[in-house]
Amino acid sequence: MAVQITIRGVPEEVRDELADRAALRGQSMQEFLRNELERLASRPSVEQWLDRVQERKAAYGTRLTAEEILEARDQDSR
């Protein structure tokens, strides 16, 4: 079931920028914001993502040392 969300206190310049982005996509503001909210909700938060990374690291360990990573980075920049 769809619900309505009201957001108060949005600065005018933010509303204008969002309206411009919606117009560039040929969408109404409502359609644009609904799509953006769906996109946002479909992705993990930064905290959730970091938790998953830490869980994988704990489960599989680190295969490269910090020195090896830095050495590879420096070789790539040459």
N, C-alpha and C positions, 0 to 999 in steps of 0.2 A: 504494500500500500504506500503510495506516495505521500509525503508530508510537505508542509510549507516551512520555510526557514526565513526569518526576518533578521537582517543585520542592521543595527543602528549605528550612527556615528561614523559612517564611512566618509573620509575626506573627499571633497568634490574632485580634486585632481586624480584621486585613485579611481573614482567612478568614471571620470572622463577617459582615463587610460584603458580601463576595462571595456568601455563602450567602443573605443577605437579598435581594440583587438577583436571584439565581436564583429564589428563592421568589416574588418579585413577578411574575416572568415565567412562573411555573408550570413552571420547568425544574429539572432536577437540576443540581447543581454542575458535573458533568462536561459536560453539554450546554451550559450557560451559558458555561463557560470555553472549550470548543471553538469556539463561535460567536464569542466575543470574540477568540480567537486568529486565526480566519479573517478577521474584520473588520480586525484590526490588520495582518495580512499582505497584505491586498488593497490597502492604501493605501501610498503612498510615505512614506518616512521624512521628517522635517523637512529633513534634509540633501539628500535626493534632490529634494524639492520646491523648495528654494532653488536648487539647481543648475539645475533646469529653468527657473525664473524668470530666472536670470542668463543662461542660454542664449537665451531669448526676447528679453530686453532687448538682448543683444549683437546678435542677428539683426535686430531691428526698430528699435532705438534708442528713446530716450525722446521722446515727442511733447509732453509738458508739462514746463514748468520747475517747480522746487520752489515758486517764488513763485506760479505759477498754481494749483498744487494747494492751497496754503495759503489763497489768496484764495477759491477755490471752497468750501473747508471753512468759512471764516469767514462766507461769505454764507449757507451752509446753516444755520448756527447762529443766525441772526437771526430 
